[in-house]
Amino acid sequence: MKTVLFVAYGSGHIKMVVPVAQALAASGRARPVVLALTTAAPVALAAGLDVVQFKDFVEPGDEAALAYGRRLMASLGAPVADVDETVAYLGLSFFDLVQGMGSDHAEADYRLRGRQAFLPVPTLRRILQSVKPDLVVATNAPRAERAAIVAARQLGVPSVCMVDLFAIDEVQWIGAPDYADRVCVLNESVRQFLIQAGRQPDKVVVTGNPGFDALQRPSTRERGSELRRARGWDDKRVILWPNQVEPSVHPFEGRPGSPDLPARVLVELLGWVQSRADGVLCVRARAGESLPGVPVDPRVVLTGQDWPLGPLLYAVDMVVTLSSTVGLEGRLAGCRLIQVLGSVFDDAMPLARFGLADEAVPLDGVARALDRWRCAPRHAFTAGPSATPAVLEVISEFL
């Protein structure tokens, strides 16, 4: 049986991969293996998939790389769930950076950009040579996923890139004519964007995002209604804030960011909710990250990763975001959507320009925007075609 190697990190990217890998396994056409990066591993394992990680490919002679990894892990300033994997991921990736540009330049690049400096093509080439996949399927993330597709090209292995959203930053590499044999995109607008960048029309396929398929299930909407009733939210105006991290510099362009912006938005949201008897704020942490500190208040609910996102989006009225994919998912589920501007990723997530955000406002306009939309009914839900079979059809071309 042929092998397909999927490569994805956590959050929305592994959610895009899991249904496709499960469908491929169920079809019997090939054996899926998932190179699950960082927080993707527990998600892929819970889905019953065959998982490999960087630590599985450590070899004799990697002592220098692992020493780098231990030093970089110590500088993270937070406990890690899997020490061996963190050391291997950081160490092998950084060692590739050192080999490519020298120690001094690698140290300076990492200080400036952190893990965004990584493009571990030699390590991914090693992994591909070990797994021997017949096809590589990777998401549009810029580090190991991009490196996997570059390594696949070097080794003569066909590849498919799954793009989660608009590819506005990623067009820098996905727009290259020789990057991946097929690119699966969200909609026709993204397809045309990549074609204009230089991709051949027959290489870019509109499939949708499989990570959004679960939102369309009637059972997801029903569970959301049950959650709303159980929490006593039927007469409340419930806002979801998916917490996120804002970098100090843009990972590709070097523009300065505002790392304290998410915390300042949260302060605005807390003030608005606490000034209204019918307000409720749900604060959701990203996978692998701790929840921010919030005051003890029955109107403030911490919704960790143990709260399934799909039902939660049908239980709330509104999503406020900087650039989180959760904002788009909320809009697809019918939530009102307010985007707060000021992130270095504003251009990469043009939710208002694409007609997805009800309003895009600066930080000092958040409270007024909430007042304007607080009584607006949810958007009508419109079911679309499932993306998973469409991606599976593209994969089948190579099997």
Protein Blocks (a to p, Z undefined) as FASTA:
>chain_A
ZZddddddehjllmmmmmmmmmmmmnomaccddddehjlmmmmmmnopacddfklmgceh
ilmmmmmmmmmmmmnopacfblmlmmmmmmmmmmmmmmmnojklmmmmmmmnmmmlpccf
klmmmmmmmnopabdcddfbfklmmmmmmmmmmnopacddddfblommmmmmmmpmkgoj
bdcdfblmlmmmmmmnopafklpccebjfklmmmmpmklmmmmmmmmmmnopmmcccddd
ddddddfbdfklopacdfklmmmmmmmmmmmmmmpfkbccdddddehiacddddddfkbc
cddfklcfklmmmmpmbdcdfklcklmmmmmnopacdddehiaklmmmcfklnomafbdc
dfklmmmmmmmmmmpccddddddddfklmmmmmmmmmZZ
